[in-house]
Amino acid sequence: MIVCVCKSISDRQIKACLDAGATTMEDLQIDLGVALCCGKCGPYVEEMVAGATPCCGRACGGCCQSTHVETSTEVVVVRQELALAA
């Protein structure tokens, strides 16, 4: 999904940048240029930064080795199956 329309930056690009070690909004602004034009994507990008954990940069709710990660993955699979059934 495109998060920053001005720079055509997707959520995947932001997540990859977080996975690579970005930890602040400023890091993402320097690396990707998000929220530098109109700023409408700023609040969403800030949420993505706030949800990232220091261990791996993913918003897993804890350590990347936690069981919560597996639960989150299962929820995504169920949502995809429901979308396909509709």
Stockholm file with secondary structure:
# STOCKHOLM 1.0

chainA/1-86         MIVCVCKSISDRQIKACLDAGATTMEDLQIDLGVALCCGKCGPYVEEMVAGATPCCGRACGGCCQSTHVETSTEVVVVRQELALAA
#=GR chainA/1-86 SS CEEETTTTEEHHHHHHHHHTTCCSHHHHHHHHCTTSSSCTTHHHHHHHHHHCCTTTSCCSSSCTTSHHHHHHHHHHHHHHHHHHHC
#=GC SS_cons        CEEETTTTEEHHHHHHHHHTTCCSHHHHHHHHCTTSSSCTTHHHHHHHHHHCCTTTSCCSSSCTTSHHHHHHHHHHHHHHHHHHHC
//
